Amino acid sequence: GENVEQHPSTLSVQEGDSAVIKCTYSDSASNYFPWYKQELGKRPQLIIDIRSNVGEKKDQRIAVTLNKTAKHFSLHITETQPEDSAVYFCAASRGGCNSYGKLTFGQGTILTVHP
Amino acid sequence: NAGVTQTPKFRILKIGQSMTLQCTQDMNHNYMYWYRQDPGMGLKLIYYSVGAGITDKGEVPNGYNVSRSTTEDFPLRLELAAPSQTSVYFCASSYRLYGELFFGEGSRLTVL
Protein backbone atom coordinates (compact mmCIF):
# COMPACT_ATOMS: atom_id res chain seq x y z
CA GLY A 1 0.00 0.00 0.00
CA GLU A 2 0.87 3.67 -0.06
CA ASN A 3 3.43 5.04 2.42
CA VAL A 4 3.82 8.77 3.03
CA GLU A 5 6.83 10.16 4.89
CA GLN A 6 6.74 13.75 6.16
CA HIS A 7 9.64 15.92 7.32
CA PRO A 8 10.46 17.67 9.54
CA SER A 9 8.38 16.51 12.51
CA THR A 10 8.79 19.92 14.16
CA LEU A 11 9.60 23.29 12.62
CA SER A 12 10.19 26.55 14.44
CA VAL A 13 10.41 29.86 12.57
CA GLN A 14 10.30 33.57 13.30
CA GLU A 15 7.30 35.59 12.20
CA GLY A 16 7.80 36.74 8.63
CA ASP A 17 10.09 33.85 7.69
CA SER A 18 9.17 31.13 5.21
CA ALA A 19 8.40 27.54 6.19
CA VAL A 20 8.76 24.44 4.02
CA ILE A 21 7.41 20.98 4.79
CA LYS A 22 8.28 18.03 2.57
CA CYS A 23 6.56 14.72 1.90
CA THR A 24 7.55 11.69 -0.11
CA TYR A 25 5.20 8.94 -1.24
CA SER A 26 5.77 5.40 -2.44
CA ASP A 27 2.90 4.61 -4.82
CA SER A 28 3.59 5.96 -8.30
CA ALA A 29 -0.15 5.66 -9.06
CA SER A 30 -0.99 8.36 -6.48
CA ASN A 31 -2.31 11.50 -8.15
CA TYR A 32 -4.04 13.59 -5.50
CA PHE A 33 -2.09 15.36 -2.75
CA PRO A 34 -3.91 17.50 -0.16
CA TRP A 35 -2.55 19.36 2.84
CA TYR A 36 -4.50 19.69 6.08
CA LYS A 37 -3.96 22.08 8.96
CA GLN A 38 -4.94 21.12 12.49
CA GLU A 39 -4.91 23.74 15.21
CA LEU A 40 -4.53 22.58 18.79
CA GLY A 41 -7.61 20.68 19.91
CA LYS A 42 -9.41 21.31 16.62
CA ARG A 43 -10.37 19.24 13.61
CA PRO A 44 -8.13 19.01 10.51
CA GLN A 45 -9.06 21.40 7.72
CA LEU A 46 -8.00 21.40 4.08
CA ILE A 47 -5.74 24.31 3.18
CA ILE A 48 -4.60 23.39 -0.33
CA ASP A 49 -4.43 20.42 -2.67
CA ILE A 50 -2.77 19.51 -5.94
CA ARG A 51 -3.37 16.93 -8.60
CA SER A 52 -0.71 15.13 -10.61
CA ASN A 53 -1.34 17.04 -13.82
CA VAL A 54 -0.13 20.25 -12.14
CA GLY A 55 3.38 21.00 -10.88
CA GLU A 56 2.58 23.93 -8.61
CA LYS A 57 -0.41 25.62 -7.05
CA LYS A 58 -0.62 28.84 -5.04
CA ASP A 59 -3.20 30.37 -2.76
CA GLN A 60 -2.08 33.67 -1.25
CA ARG A 61 0.78 32.85 1.15
CA ILE A 62 0.54 29.10 0.64
CA ALA A 63 1.92 27.07 -2.25
CA VAL A 64 2.36 23.39 -2.98
CA THR A 65 4.84 21.91 -5.45
CA LEU A 66 4.81 18.39 -6.84
CA ASN A 67 7.61 16.36 -8.40
CA LYS A 68 6.06 13.16 -9.73
CA THR A 69 9.34 11.78 -11.01
CA ALA A 70 10.92 11.98 -7.57
CA LYS A 71 7.61 11.19 -5.82
CA HIS A 72 7.70 14.13 -3.46
CA PHE A 73 5.65 17.22 -2.80
CA SER A 74 6.14 20.22 -0.55
CA LEU A 75 4.14 22.88 1.26
CA HIS A 76 5.55 26.41 1.26
CA ILE A 77 4.26 29.09 3.59
CA THR A 78 5.62 32.60 3.09
CA GLU A 79 5.50 35.55 5.47
CA THR A 80 4.52 33.30 8.35
CA GLN A 81 2.27 34.63 11.10
CA PRO A 82 1.64 33.35 14.64
CA GLU A 83 -1.77 32.07 13.54
CA ASP A 84 0.01 29.70 11.15
CA SER A 85 1.15 27.75 14.22
CA ALA A 86 -0.49 24.32 13.95
CA VAL A 87 0.11 20.72 12.92
CA TYR A 88 0.25 20.25 9.16
CA PHE A 89 -0.47 16.91 7.50
CA CYS A 90 0.25 15.90 3.94
CA ALA A 91 -1.65 13.07 2.31
CA ALA A 92 -1.75 11.09 -0.91
CA SER A 93 -4.36 9.13 -2.77
CA ARG A 94 -4.11 6.96 -5.85
CA GLY A 95 -6.40 7.56 -8.75
CA GLY A 96 -9.23 5.47 -10.07
CA CYS A 97 -12.68 4.72 -8.72
CA ASN A 98 -11.42 1.67 -6.81
CA SER A 99 -9.45 3.80 -4.37
CA TYR A 100 -12.66 5.54 -3.23
CA GLY A 101 -10.79 8.69 -2.27
CA LYS A 102 -8.90 6.94 0.52
CA LEU A 103 -6.09 9.11 1.82
CA THR A 104 -2.80 8.00 3.35
CA PHE A 105 -1.52 10.69 5.71
CA GLY A 106 1.98 11.67 6.70
CA GLN A 107 2.96 11.77 10.36
CA GLY A 108 2.45 15.51 10.71
CA THR A 109 4.68 18.58 11.24
CA ILE A 110 4.29 20.81 14.27
CA LEU A 111 4.91 24.35 13.03
CA THR A 112 5.57 27.05 15.61
CA VAL A 113 5.79 30.69 14.51
CA HIS A 114 7.42 32.93 17.09
CA PRO A 115 6.32 36.60 17.19
CA ASN B 1 -25.64 23.19 8.25
CA ALA B 2 -24.12 21.50 11.28
CA GLY B 3 -21.60 19.67 9.07
CA VAL B 4 -20.18 16.48 10.61
CA THR B 5 -21.25 15.80 14.18
CA GLN B 6 -19.59 13.22 16.40
CA THR B 7 -20.61 11.97 19.81
CA PRO B 8 -19.39 11.51 22.45
CA LYS B 9 -16.48 13.98 22.61
CA PHE B 10 -14.82 12.12 25.48
CA ARG B 11 -15.19 8.62 26.83
CA ILE B 12 -13.33 6.36 29.22
CA LEU B 13 -13.79 2.63 28.79
CA LYS B 14 -12.62 -0.35 30.77
CA ILE B 15 -10.81 -3.16 29.00
CA GLY B 16 -13.32 -5.52 27.42
CA GLN B 17 -16.20 -3.03 27.26
CA SER B 18 -17.90 -2.11 24.01
CA MET B 19 -19.21 1.17 22.71
CA THR B 20 -20.37 2.99 19.59
CA LEU B 21 -19.04 6.31 18.32
CA GLN B 22 -21.78 8.14 16.50
CA CYS B 23 -21.22 10.20 13.34
CA THR B 24 -23.84 12.17 11.44
CA GLN B 25 -23.50 14.54 8.52
CA ASP B 26 -26.17 16.79 7.04
CA MET B 27 -24.42 17.65 3.77
CA ASN B 28 -25.78 14.67 1.79
CA HIS B 29 -22.24 13.37 1.23
CA ASN B 30 -21.90 9.84 -0.11
CA TYR B 31 -18.34 9.27 1.08
CA MET B 32 -17.67 8.84 4.78
CA TYR B 33 -14.55 7.79 6.65
CA TRP B 34 -13.36 6.94 10.14
CA TYR B 35 -9.79 7.81 11.08
CA ARG B 36 -7.87 7.42 14.31
CA GLN B 37 -5.14 9.83 15.31
CA ASP B 38 -2.32 8.72 17.56
CA PRO B 39 0.43 11.14 18.69
CA GLY B 40 3.15 11.49 16.06
CA MET B 41 1.44 8.98 13.77
CA GLY B 42 -0.83 11.04 11.59
CA LEU B 43 -4.29 9.79 10.75
CA LYS B 44 -4.93 6.14 9.98
CA LEU B 45 -8.02 5.01 8.05
CA ILE B 46 -10.16 2.49 9.95
CA TYR B 47 -13.23 2.04 7.72
CA TYR B 48 -14.89 3.90 4.92
CA SER B 49 -18.19 3.96 3.06
CA VAL B 50 -19.08 5.09 -0.44
CA GLY B 51 -22.82 5.13 0.15
CA ALA B 52 -25.64 3.66 2.17
CA GLY B 53 -25.21 -0.09 2.53
CA ILE B 54 -21.59 -0.10 1.30
CA THR B 55 -18.63 -0.23 3.66
CA ASP B 56 -15.07 -1.51 3.48
CA LYS B 57 -11.95 -1.82 5.59
CA GLY B 58 -9.15 0.70 5.71
CA GLU B 59 -5.60 0.34 7.03
CA VAL B 60 -6.39 -0.52 10.67
CA PRO B 61 -9.85 -2.20 10.90
CA ASN B 62 -9.12 -4.84 13.57
CA GLY B 63 -11.25 -4.43 16.66
CA TYR B 64 -13.78 -2.18 14.92
CA ASN B 65 -16.95 -2.51 12.93
CA VAL B 66 -19.18 -0.10 11.02
CA SER B 67 -22.57 0.11 9.38
CA ARG B 68 -24.13 2.59 6.95
CA SER B 69 -27.90 2.21 6.87
CA THR B 70 -28.52 5.82 5.81
CA THR B 71 -26.58 8.49 3.91
CA GLU B 72 -26.36 10.61 7.05
CA ASP B 73 -25.11 8.15 9.68
CA PHE B 74 -21.88 6.17 9.92
CA PRO B 75 -21.40 4.74 13.44
CA LEU B 76 -18.17 3.05 14.52
CA ARG B 77 -18.45 0.13 16.90
CA LEU B 78 -15.64 -0.92 19.23
CA GLU B 79 -15.96 -4.47 20.51
CA LEU B 80 -13.91 -5.70 23.49
CA ALA B 81 -12.00 -2.46 24.01
CA ALA B 82 -8.22 -2.75 24.43
CA PRO B 83 -5.65 -0.16 25.62
CA SER B 84 -4.30 -0.04 22.04
CA GLN B 85 -7.58 1.59 21.02
CA THR B 86 -6.86 4.63 23.15
CA SER B 87 -6.84 7.39 20.54
CA VAL B 88 -8.67 10.35 19.07
CA TYR B 89 -11.22 9.28 16.48
CA PHE B 90 -12.32 11.49 13.61
CA CYS B 91 -15.25 10.95 11.32
CA ALA B 92 -15.09 12.70 7.94
CA SER B 93 -17.24 13.04 4.86
CA SER B 94 -16.73 14.17 1.29
CA TYR B 95 -19.08 15.05 -1.55
CA ARG B 96 -16.85 13.51 -4.22
CA LEU B 97 -13.80 11.38 -4.75
CA TYR B 98 -10.63 13.42 -4.18
CA GLY B 99 -12.60 16.27 -2.73
CA GLU B 100 -12.19 18.07 0.56
CA LEU B 101 -12.70 15.96 3.67
CA PHE B 102 -14.96 17.60 6.21
CA PHE B 103 -14.03 16.35 9.67
CA GLY B 104 -16.03 16.14 12.84
CA GLU B 105 -14.64 17.58 16.07
CA GLY B 106 -13.20 14.26 17.16
CA SER B 107 -13.88 11.79 19.96
CA ARG B 108 -11.17 11.18 22.55
CA LEU B 109 -11.34 7.61 23.80
CA THR B 110 -9.30 6.22 26.68
CA VAL B 111 -9.26 2.51 27.48
CA LEU B 112 -8.03 1.63 30.96
Interface residues (C-beta under 8 A of the other chain):
Chain A: G1 V4 Q6 S9 Y32 P34 Y36 K42 R43 P44 Q45 L46 D49 R51 F89 S93 G95 C97 S99 Y100 G101 K102 L103 T104 F105 G106 Q107 G108
Chain B: Y31 Y33 Y35 G40 M41 G42 L43 K44 L45 Y48 V50 D56 G58 E59 F90 S94 R96 L97 Y98 G99 E100 L101 F103 G104 E105 G106
